[in-house]
Amino acid sequence: MRKRRLAPLLAVSVTATLAPVLATSTATAAPAATPWTAPSSADKGALNQYVKQKPKWKRCEADSPAEFECSTIKVPLDYRVPGGKRIDLAISRIKSTTPDKRHGVLFSNPGGPGGEGLYMPLGMQESLPESARQKYDLIGFDPRGVGQSSPVSCNLEPEEEDWLRPYKEETFDKDVTWARDVANKCKEKAGDVLPHITTRNTARDMDLLRAILGEKKISYVGYSYGTYLGAVYTQLFPGRADRFVLDSAVDPARAWRGMIQWWAEGAEPAFDRWTEWAAERSEKYSLGDTPKRVERTFWDLVAQADEKPIEVDGQPINGDDIRSGIRGAVFSPEYATEAIVELKKAAAGEPASAKKLAAFADSQKTGTSGTSGAAEVPSDNMTASFWAVVCGDNSAAWSRDPESYRRDAIEDKSRYPLYGDFASSIKPCAFWDKSVEQATKVNNRVGSLVVQNEWDSQTPLPSGQALHADLKGSKMVTVLGGEGHGVYPNGNACTDGTVTAYLLTGKLPVKDVTCKATADSNAEARKNQERDVLPGSPLPERAPNRF
């Protein structure tokens, strides 16, 4: 059985038909590009047929724990036409260990977009305290279009999945062609399906699953992209959200081009923090005895690698690889420092630790395929589903003018020299079809708990603060000095205690909570960074180009 290190999601409850589901989504969401109308009697009947499904639970795999059960349900491809095409939704569960103490169901999402969530209950079972496991049936699912849930594909070659491309005048036209080709291949391969692989529809799937399970509300733990999915659920179905934990949060107003650009903006203060840290330890690391000298050491290495790539374990590392790799590394100053020390050795032709230089070597591996062992899951599934959501959630965020991306890349490389051009240059969304619906404006008073590390490379602190402001009923846990992407659980008594208490009682803290990172919790985050694992994620490797 595939071993997964995962974390939990919160509970769901309510028996309701999908007709009220649609009514709720219409009343609380932003206006649709194609307006929603009240379901006809035929549509109500079609929706009710979905709710009447009885999942056939069975052991997920021969070597998986007996209590870990899987099933498949059907959901509408297009909720506006529920009598039309149907797709599969793969679901899983581990039932409460103590039924008489059971509160409800706990859903979860590991991030992505495109991350598989079917195996999340196994990780939740490992990481939740026994008191919480008694409270919930742990529910997992692969989001629509992902993994075992009618997986989508664009027939992309591995090199076409390489999407974070630095701006260069001589290669920009080729990058425009690449972006157009990816969009065209996706449309050709799955043009009838991809427009409906969106966060709003995944939230609707969650609510349909809630109804099928006979629950009045759901509780939820979502990581990274999963925080946006959770926030959209609270907006569409505010009366059905119970206890929601949103860990390492997406700013809804910046989904999705702006969130990619956060990677560049957030890296600059982390870089400055790193130069100060390394300078204070110059006797040990010899990178410079002032922040400016450490900075000069770094940019000299970039210039050298641009002139002639630095060989690392037989692999050439150029200046762009160094800029890309340091982007995530600097959020852990010790990790970044050790990597630059080894890079200096390699640049001087001396033996260097390939393991400690993985940040730069791995920066070249930006294509990320699905991890499911099932043969029917296409190799480009994670990338195809990623683009479906990133482009389809909010097409208005993406300019249709390729030259605007050139201008933005040049400007942002100047403003954010580490990563600005990577984040702002051309993407396939420039050539994607318009969204079926407008993006969801998150603005509600549903109770929820936003959890955020101060130094998070994927969803920087201001992103979490923005979600907290949008969710006016939320409270926020901020981990000062906290490193890594994904907080709960990490062994920090302050953060773990606050989140667990909320899951057990449903009571939010009276006011926002500030915790201090511990050496142990940051050490755990560093281990995860080195092996690219997000706490709670079902993915054995988590690339630095996903949420």
N, C-alpha and C positions, 0 to 999 in steps of 0.2 A: 504494500500500500504506500502511496506517496505521503511522506511525512510533511505536515504543514504546520507552521507556527502562526497562529491566527489570534484575533481578538474579537470581542462580542458585538452584538447588535441588540437593540432593545425591543420591547414587547409590542405586540399587535393585538387588537381585539375589536371585533364588531361584525355582527351579521347584518349586512345591508346589501341591497342589490346594487348593480353597477349603474342603474339609472340615476339614483341619488348621487353616485360617485361623479357622474358627468355633470350633474347639476351643481355639485360643490365646486368642481374644477372650473366651471364657467363663471361662477359667482366670484371666485377669489383670485383668479389668475389674470395676467395681462391679456389684452384683447388678442385674439388669434388672427393670423394673417388670413386664414379662411375661417370666418366666424362660426362658432359653435351654435347649434340650434337645439332646442329641446328634443330629446329622443322621441321618435315616433313610437307608436304602439308596437310596431314590428321590431324596432331597435330595442325597445325595452324587453321584448320577449327574447331576442337574441342575447342580450346581456344577462338576463336571468338564467339562461342555459349555461353560461360560463360559471355563474355562481354555484350552480347545482353540481358541479364536478366533485367527485370523491377521489382524492389522490390515492393511488395504489402504492403504499409504502413498502419498500423492500430494502434489504441490506445493500448499501451503496457498492461495496466491492467485497470480494470473497475474503480478503485479508483485512478489511476495515472492522472497527468495533461493531458488535451486533446492534448496539443502540443507535448507531449512526445510519439513518435511513434516508433513502432518496425516492423521488417520484418525478413525474412530469405532468404538467397541466397545459392546457391550451389557453392562449390569450389572443385578442384581436390584433392583427397587424396594425389596423387603423381604427382607433376607438370611435371615429366619426361614422364608420361603416362596420359595426360589430358583426353583421351577418356576412361580411366578406372574408378575405383570406385570414387564416389562423396560423399562428406560429407556436412553437414549443417554449415553455419556460421550465427549466430544470430546477427543482427545489430539493431541500434537504432539511433534516431536523434531528435534534437530540432532545428527547422529552425531559421535562423537569425530573430531578432526582427525588423530589418529595411532593407528590401531587397535592397533598392537603395544604402545602405552603405556596402553591403555584399562584403567581400573579397574572401571568399572560405569556406573550411570545416576545422574543428578542430577535429582531432582524439585524443584519449587518451588511456592510459593503466595504471592500478593501481598498477602493480607489481605482484609478485608471485615467480616463474612461477606458473600459475594455478589460478591467480586472475580473477574473473569475471569483465568484463568491460562494460556490457550491460547498467548498470545504471549510468555510469559516466556522461552522459549529464545532469542528474538532479543535480548532485553536481556542475558541471561546471556552470550551470544556477544560482546556489546559490552564488558561490564564485567569479565568474568573474565580473568585473565592467560592467556597462551597455554599455560602449563604446566598449568593447570587444565582448559582446554578439551581438551587432549590426553587427559586422564584420564577424561572422562565423555561419555556420550551425554546431551545436555540434554533433559529430558522436561518437557513442559508439559501441563496439562489444565484445562478448565473444570470446577470442582466440580459435582456433581450439582445439577440445578435452576438452573444458572447459564449464561448465554451460550448456547453451542452444545450444552450438555448437558441436553437436554429442559427448557428454561427454564420456570420457574413464573411465574405471574402471579396477582395478586389483583384485577385490574381497578381499580386505584386511580387516582383523579384526582391531578394534581400537588399540589393542596393537601392531600390526604390523606397524602402522603409527608412532610409537615412534622411531625416527631415530637418534636423537643426543644422542649417548650412550657413557658414560665415559669409558675409557679403564680400565679394571681390568683383571689381568692374569687369574683369576678363571672363568671369564665369557666370555672371548674373543672368545672361540670356539663356544659358543652359539650365539654370535653376528655374527660370520661368517655364521653360519647356517641360522640365521634370514635374513641376507643380500641376501644370495643365494636363500632362499625361496621366498622373495619378488620379486626378478628378475624373478624367474621361474613362479610365479603366474601371473605376468604382461605379460610374454611371452605367457603363456597358455591362458589367458583371452583375450588379445588384441594384440597378436604378429604381426598381419598383419597391425595394425593401428599405434601403438606406434612409430615405426621408423620414421614416417612422422609427428609426433607432435613435431616440432622443431621450433626454433626461425626463421630460414631462411624461412620456409614455412609460418609461421605466417606473416612475412614481405611480402611475395608474396601474401598472402590473402589480406593484406592491399592495395597492389597495384592493385589487381583485383577489390577490392571495389572502389578504386579511379576511375578506368576506368568505372565501372558500374554507378557511380554517375556522370560521365561526367566531371570530373575535371582534369586539367592539372597537378596540384601539390597538395600535402597535407601539412598541418601544423600539429603539433603534440606536446602534452605534455605527457611525460612518467615519471613515478616514479619508482625508484629502478630497478627491473627487466625491467620495461618499458624503462629505459634509454638504456639498451642493445638492446632491440627490435628496438628502434628508431635509434641507431647507425648502426645496421645491415641494416635497411632500407636505410639509407643514403649511405651505401656501395654498396648495390645491385642496388639502383635506385637513383643515385646522382642527376640526372636531374629532379627528381620529388619531391624532398624535398624542402619545402618552409621555414616555420618558425618552427624550432624545439627547444623545451625546454626540457632539460634532467635533471631531478631533483633527486638528491641523487644517484650518478652514480656508475654503475658497471664498473670495469676495464675489458675490453674485453679480454685481454691476460690471465686473470685468471678465465675465465668462464670454468667450474664451481667449480671444487674442490678448486682452489685457492681462490675463493670468499668466500666459507664457512670458509676457514682458516683465511680470513681477520677478521672474528668475534673474533678469539682468539688473533690475532696480535693487532687489534685495541683496545681491552679491556685493555691491560696492561698500556698504557699511560693514559687512562681514569681512571684506578684504582689509579695510582699515583696522578693524579689531585684530585681525591676524598679524598685520605688520607690527602693531604695538606689542602683541604677545611675544612674537619671535625676537623683537629687539630687546625686550626685557631679559631674554635668555640667550643673548648673543654669545656668551662664553661657552655655552653648551652646543649651540647649533651653527654659529659662525655665518649667519645670513646677513648680518649688519647690526650695528649697535644703536641705530635710530630707526624709527619707522620709515623714513625716507630712504635710508640705505637698504633696508629689507625690500622695499618696493623696487628700488633700482636693481637689486639682485634678480628679482622676479622678471622684470621687463628685459633685462639683459639676456636671460635665458630664452625668453620668447623670441627676441631678435636673432639670437644664435640659431635657434631651431627653425626660424623662417629662412635663414641663409642656408642652412644645411640641417636636415632632420637629425635629431638625437636618437641613437640606437638604444632601445631598451629591450633586452631579451630577444634580439633579432627583429624587433618591430620599430619602424621609424616613427618618431613623435615630432610633429611640426609645431610651429607657434600657435596655430589655431587649436590643436589638441591640448596644448598647455592652458590656453585661455579657457577652453571649455571644461577641462578637468578641474581647474582650480576653482571654478564657479561653485561647485558643491562642496569641495574640500575645505574651503576657508570657514565654513560654518562650524567646523571643529578645528580650532587653531593648532592643536597638537598634531592632528592628522595631516593638515596642510603643511606644517613645518617639516615633519618627517618626510613627506613626499618631495618637497623642494630640496631638502638635503640630498636625497638620493638622486634627484634629477641633476643636481650640480655635479655629483660624482659621474653620472653617465655622460654628461656634457664634456667632462674632462677626460673621458676615455677610461675611467676607473670602474671596477666592478660595482654594481648597484643592485639593490633589492628590487626585483621585479614586482614582488608583492606590494611593497610600499609605493610603487609607481603605478599601481593599478588604476588610480584615479585618472591618469592621463591616457593610458592604453585603452581603458574602458570607455573613455569619452568618444572614441571613434565608433563604438558599437551602439548606434542609436536606434536600430531596428529592433523591435521587441515583439516576438510572436507569442501566441497563446501557449499555455503550459499544460493544457489538458492532455492526458495520455490517450484520449480517444482518437482513433485514426481519422474520423470524419471531421475533426476540427481543422480548418485550413491553417497553414503555417503563418499566414498574414492576418489571422483573425483579430488579434489585439490591435494591430495598426488600422485595419479596416473599420473596426468598431470605434476606435479612437477618433478617426476622422469623421465618422458619421455623427458623433455627438459634438465634437469640437466645431465642426462646420455647420451642422444642422440645428443645433440649439439656438444659434443666434447669428444668422448669416449677415445681419445688418452690421455686425462688428467688423466685418471683413471687406475691405475695399475691393472693387472690381478692376482697379487700375494698377497694373503691374508696376508702373513707374512710381506710384506712391510708396510701394514697399522699398524700392531703391532709395528714395529720399529718406524714409524712416530709418532704414538700416544705417545709412551714412550718418544721420544725425544722432542716432542712439549709440552707435559705436563711439562717437565723440563724447556723449554724456555718460555712457556706461561702458568703458573700454574693455572690460573683461568679456561681456556677453551681449552687449546691446544689439550688435548686428545679427548674431545667431537668432535672438528672440524676435526681431522685427522684420527680418527679410521675408521673401515670398513663401507662401504656404499653399497647399492645394485648395484651401478654403476660398482663395481668390477666384476660383473657377467652379465652385460648388453651386448647385441649384439653391434657390431661395428657400428659406425655412418654411415648413408647412404652417408653423405657428410662430408668433413673436416670442422672444425670450420672456421667461417668468420674472416679474419684478417681485423680489422678496421683501415683504414689508408687513409683518404680522406680530401678534403678541403671544404666540404659542410659547409655552415654557420649554426651555432647552438649556443645555449646558455646553458652552463652547470652550474647548481645551486647546491651549497653544503654547508651544515652546517659543522662547524669545529668539532663538537662533535656529530657524527652520529654513532649510535651503529650497524647499519646494513651494511652500505656502508661507511666506514671511509674516512676521507678527502683524504688520498693518492690514494684511488680508484677513486675519482672524478677527482683528478689531472691527473691521468693516462689516463682517457677518454679524458680529455681536450687536452692532448698531442697527442693522436691518431687522434682527429678531428682537423686538422690543421687550419681549417677555423673557429673554435669556439672561443668564449670568455667565461670567467668563472666569476660567481658571488660567492664569498666566504663570508660566514657569520661568522665572528670571534666571538667566544663565543657562537655560535649558537648550540642549543641542539635539539635533536630529528631527526627522520628520515622522510624527506619530508619537504620542505621549502615553496613552493608557493601554495596559498597565506597564510601569517601568520600575517598580520597586521603591518609588518615592512615596513615603507615607502620606505626605500632604496631598499630592495629586491623586494617588490611588484611593486614599481615604475619602476624598471629596466626591470623586466619581462613583465609587462603590456605594457610598451612603445615598446618593441620588438614585441609583438604580434600585436600591433596596426599599427606600421610603417614598420616592417620588417627590421629595421636598428639595427644592433648589436652595443653595446658600442664600442667606439674607442679603448679602452683597457680594460683589465680585471678590474672587480669592486670588491672592498672590502667593505662590510657592517659590522656594529657592531650589534650584537644581542641586543634586548631590553628586559627589564624585562617582558613586556607583551608577546612578541613573544616566549620567553622561557617558560613562564607560560602556553601558549597555547600548546607548545610541551609537557610539562609535563602532562597536562590533557590528551592528546592523548596517552602518554605512559601509564598512569594509566588505560586507558580503551582499550589499544592496538589498537588504531585507527591511521592509516596513513592518513594525509590530502590528500584528493583526492581519497581515497580508497572506493570501494563499499562494503567492507567487514565490518560488524558490529563489528567484532573482528579481530585483526591482530596479529597472533602469532609471537613470536620473532624468529621463525625458517624459515622465508621466506624473500624474497627480495622484 
